[in-house]
Amino acid sequence: MNIARRLGRTFLVVVLLSAVGVMVPAAAEGAKPTRTVITVPDPFVIPAGQGCTFPVSAEAESVRVTISEFADGRIVTHDIADPTLTNVDTGKSLVHHSRFYATDWPSSVEGEIVFETSGQLFMTLFPGDQGPYGLVEYPGLLLSVNGHTRVTMDSSTFVYTSFSLNGTATDLCAALAPE
């Protein structure tokens, strides 16, 4: 699932799904949505240069992620987690309280996917993505986002082509950087 690769580096929930190898099967036309619940994720590391200049580990003891896939192509994710994010180089940590809904669906524009989130989550944006402040440069951004986002992504390159935020974005790299 190519989308999971890109999302896995963007939304905590999909990273967790990728880490445990969960694939959500497509719901049959007219059927109830297919639901998957994840409660025990594996820890993972966001490499240096994919958000921060240093590697960041993420580990959560308690997670509740529900993914619903609908016959029309929408995927709705509800996430409740408190991952500990740690600067691998220094050991400096913080707990991020993630509480969000995310919906993604194929856009009416060929080759484009739309993602909307509501709530608080952490997001990784890569150099070349459009972010809340414009074009993202090296090393990327690791943000705590609180509010409503709408992001479009090229389905073949996995690059964010637009990003809008009604809310706040806090730089987690700065919070995890050495003092």
N, C-alpha and C positions, 0 to 999 in steps of 0.2 A: 504494500500500500504506500505509494509515493507521498500521498498527503500526510500520512503518519510520520514520515521522515522529516518533513518541514515543520509540521505542527509539533512534533516531538521536541524540537529545539525552541519552540515558541510558547506553548501552553503546558503547564505542569501536568495536567491530566493526561495529555497524549504522550508525554514523555513517560509517565508512569505506565500507561498502557503498552507502549513500545517495550519498556523494560521487562514487563512480565509476559510479553508476547500475545496479548489479547487482540484479536481481530473481531470486529463487530460484523456479523453477517448481515446481508441486505434483507430488509423486510419485504415480504411478498406483497404485490399490488393488492390494496384493499385490506390487508391484514393489520392486526395491531402492531405497533412498533416493536422492534426487537430491542430488549433492554439487557444491558450488562452492568453489573455492579463490581467495583474494585475496592477492596479494603486493606490489602497488604501489598504495597508497592516495594520495589527494589530501590535502593539508593542509586543515584547517578551523578555524573560530573559533567558540568558545562565547561568545555575546554577553553583555555586562554585564547582570546581573539574571536570568541563567539559571544561576546557580550561585555566582558571585562578584559583587562590586560593580564589577569591572573585566572587560574581555574577556580570554579565554584562548585562545591558539592552540595547536593540537596538530599535530605533524608527526612522522612516523615514517619512517625510512629503510628499515627492515627489518620486515616484517610477514608473518605466516603465519596466515591465517584460513581455517578449513574450516567450511563450513555444510552440514549434512545435513538435508534435509526428508523426513519420513516420511509414509507414506500416512495414518496415524492423526492427523495434524495437528501432531505434535511437530516442533520445529525445534531441532537441537542445533548449537551453535557451539563450536569450539575455537579459542582465540586465543592467539597468541604475538606480542607486540609490545613495543617500547621507545620509546613516543612521548615526545618532548620537549614539555612543557607550558610555555608562556611567558605571563607577564603582558604583554599587548600594550602597556600604558601605560608600564611601567618597563623591560621587557626581562629581568626576573628569570625564570630558567628552572630546571626540574628534569626529570630523566628518570624516567618512571614505568615500572616493569617489570610489564607485564601478562601474566599466565599464567592462563587460566581456561577453564572449561567453562560454558556456559549452555544451559539447556533451557527452552523455552516451549511452552505448550500451552493450548488452550481449557479453562477450568475447567468443572466440573459446574454451577456457578452461571451462569445465563444472563447474557451480556454481560460476562463477566470472563475475564481471561487470567492465567495463573500463570507466573512466571519463577523459576527457581532457578539460582543461580550457585555455583561452587565454585572457589576460587583467589584470585588478586589481580587487581583491575580498578579502573578509575576510573568513578565513576557521578556523573551530574548529577541532582539532585532539584530540583523546582520548588516555589515557594510553593503551598501547598494539598495537596501530596503528604504521605503518611505516610512518615516516614523512621525511621532507627534511634533517634532521640531524641524521636519523637512528630511532631506536625504541623509541617511545614516552613514557615517564614516567609520574607519577602523578605530577601535576594536569592536564596534557595535554598541548595543545598549542592553543592559539588564535592568528592567524597570519594575517597580511596583505600581500598578495601574489601578485606580479606584474611580469607578464611574462607568460610562458607556463608551465602548469603542466600536468602530466599523472599519474593517480592513478588507481590502481586496488583494488577491494573490494570483499571480500567473501560475496556472496549473502545470506548466511544463518546466519552468525555471525555479519555482517556489519563491520568487521575489515578491515582496509586498509592493504593489503599485499605487496604493493609496492607504492613508491612515487618518482617521478622524477620532478625536477624543473629546467627550464632554465630561470633564472631571479633572483628576490630577495624575501626574506621573512623577514618581520619585526615583532618583538614581540609586539603585542598590549597590552598584560598584563603589560609589562614593562612601556609602554606609559601611561597606566591607573592606575598604582600603586601609592600609596601615596609617596610624595617626602620626 
